[in-house]
Amino acid sequence: MTATVENLKNEARQLSVREREDLAYAILEEISPDELMEEQMEIVAQRIENVRLGKSKLIPMEEAFRRMDAAAKGSR
């Protein structure tokens, strides 16, 4: 993340909840669905490549859900 982004995040934290909400919506409105899909597909391709190269491993869906449930319960 660039220093600019970090600075913007720090400044945004100083805003009220309503102002942060307005800012978030304004930013999201600037992103086209095509841009978002393209970026998501790049992430998917990288993850597939990581599995292919042995950098990541797949786990069964049931295990993934178990981990998500445990994480959600731990954050409460």
C-alpha positions in Angstrom: 0.0 0.0 0.0 1.3 3.4 -0.9 2.0 6.2 1.6 -0.8 8.2 -0.1 -3.3 5.4 0.6 -2.1 5.1 4.2 -2.5 8.9 4.6 -6.0 8.8 3.1 -7.0 6.0 5.5 -5.7 7.9 8.5 -7.6 11.0 7.4 -10.7 9.0 6.8 -10.5 7.6 10.4 -10.9 11.2 11.6 -14.3 11.6 9.9 -17.6 10.9 11.5 -19.4 7.6 10.7 -21.7 9.4 8.3 -18.9 11.1 6.5 -17.0 7.8 6.2 -20.1 6.2 4.8 -20.5 9.0 2.3 -16.9 8.7 1.3 -17.1 4.9 0.9 -20.2 5.2 -1.4 -18.5 7.9 -3.5 -15.4 5.7 -4.0 -17.5 2.6 -4.8 -19.5 4.6 -7.4 -16.3 5.3 -9.2 -15.5 1.6 -9.8 -17.2 0.0 -12.8 -18.4 -3.6 -12.5 -16.0 -4.5 -15.4 -13.0 -3.1 -13.4 -14.1 -5.0 -10.3 -14.6 -8.3 -12.2 -11.2 -7.9 -13.9 -9.4 -7.4 -10.6 -11.3 -10.3 -9.0 -10.3 -12.6 -11.9 -6.7 -11.6 -11.5 -6.8 -12.6 -7.8 -8.5 -16.0 -8.8 -5.8 -16.6 -11.4 -3.0 -15.9 -8.9 -4.6 -18.2 -6.3 -4.9 -21.0 -8.9 -1.2 -20.5 -9.8 -0.2 -20.6 -6.1 -2.0 -24.0 -5.8 -0.4 -25.3 -9.0 3.1 -24.3 -7.7 2.5 -25.8 -4.3 2.6 -22.4 -2.6 -1.0 -22.9 -1.3 -3.0 -26.0 -0.7 -6.7 -26.6 -1.0 -8.8 -27.7 2.0 -12.2 -29.4 2.0 -15.2 -27.0 2.0 -16.3 -28.4 5.3 -13.0 -27.5 6.9 -13.2 -24.0 5.4 -16.6 -23.5 6.9 -15.5 -24.8 10.3 -12.6 -22.3 10.3 -14.9 -19.4 9.3 -17.4 -20.4 12.1 -14.6 -20.6 14.6 -13.1 -17.2 13.6 -16.6 -15.6 13.7 -17.2 -16.9 17.2 -13.8 -15.8 18.3 -14.4 -12.2 17.2 -17.5 -11.7 19.3 
